[in-house]
Amino acid sequence: MAKGITLTRWASVTPETLTPHVDRRYVNTGRVTLARFDLKKGGVVPRHSHENEQVTTVLKGKLRFVLDDGDIVVDTGETIRLDPWVVHEVEVVEDAIALDVFAPIRADWVAGADDYFRRQPASKS
């Protein structure tokens, strides 16, 4: 492999089961985090925000981003970008595989400060 090049095989990255519906694998570079999420229908990533810009591409399935200004459904082959500190929740509408890119890196994940994944989502009235 040439100097300055790194090859990662997702199959070699051990998945973390965050909830029964959410598995995560991620790699960090010096500046960004790339994450692969395997999501099961009915799963929820509870409401949260972070300092990172986020770009999510849905490779398979369908996700609903619940935002203060309304919901956005992101389908297979679509991408959504969130500015830093945008409060959001993600509902898994169909089994999905999503790739997320975050800048800067997700230091909260590295530090294990990502307990929002395990919070129960607020019930809808």
N, C-alpha and C positions, 0 to 999 in steps of 0.2 A: 504494500500500500504506500502510496506517495506521501511524503511529509506534508502534514497539515490536513490530511484526509482521515476521517473516521467512518467506518462502516458499522452500523448497528442492525442486527436482525431482531425484529419484534419478538420472534419466538424465543430468543435468548434473554429477554428482559422478563424477570419474574413478575407476574401480575399481583397487584395488591387488591384483595377483596375488601372494599370500603363498606359496602352494604350487600345484602343478598342480590341486589339489582345492579350494582356498579362495581366493575373491575377497572383498575387503572394501571397502566405502564407508562413510565416517562423516562426521558433522558434530558440531561442538561448540557448546554455548551457554556461558554463563558458569558453569553449574553441572553440566551433564550432557553425556554423549556418547551420541549415537544412531548405531548402526551397523547396516548391512544386510550380511549375509553371504550369498553365493551359494556353495553347497557341493555337491560331487559325491560320490556314493556311494563309500565306501572312504577318504575323507579323514579326517584326524585333526588336532585341535588338541591338541598335547601337554600333558601334565600341567603345571599352573601354578597360581598364585594371585596375587591383586592386592588392593590396598587398597580397591577399588571395590565397592560393592554392585552386583549384576548382576541384571537382569530380562531373560529371553530368551523371546520368543514365536516359535514355529515357524509360519510362514505357509503353508509347503508342505513336505512330506517328513517325515523322522523322524530324530531325533538321540538318541544315548545319552550321557548324562552319567555318567562313571565317577568315583565319589566314594569316599572312604575307607570309608564306611559301606555301600557297595553301589551298584549302577547304577540310574539312573532314565531310562526311555525317554520322550522328549517327542515327541508326535505333532502332526500338523497341527491348528492351533487351540488348542494347549495352551501354557501359560506356566510357567516355572520361575524361582524367585528364589534367588539365592545371596548369603549374607552376605559381607562383606569377609573376605579371607584364607581362604576355603574352597578347599581344593586340589581341582582338577578337571581332567579330560580330556574331550574331546568327540569321539565317533566318529560319522561320518555314515553312518547305516543306509540311508537313501534320499536321492537328490538332494533338496536342501532350500534354502529361503530362510528366513532367520531375522532377526528384528530384536532387537537387544540395546540395552538402556538401562543406562548406567553412571553412578553418582554417587559421588564427584565425577568430573569429566572424566578421560579416560584420558591423563594427562600423559605416561605412558610411550610411548604411540603417537605423540604430538606430538613427543617427543624422539627417536623412532626406536629406543627401547629395548624393542622387542617381538620380539626374535629367537627367543623360545620357539616362535613359529609355525613356524619353519624347522627346529627340532630334530627329529630322528627320534624317534618315540614309542618308549617302552620295549617290548621284545618281551614278549608274554605267555607264561608258562610252561605 
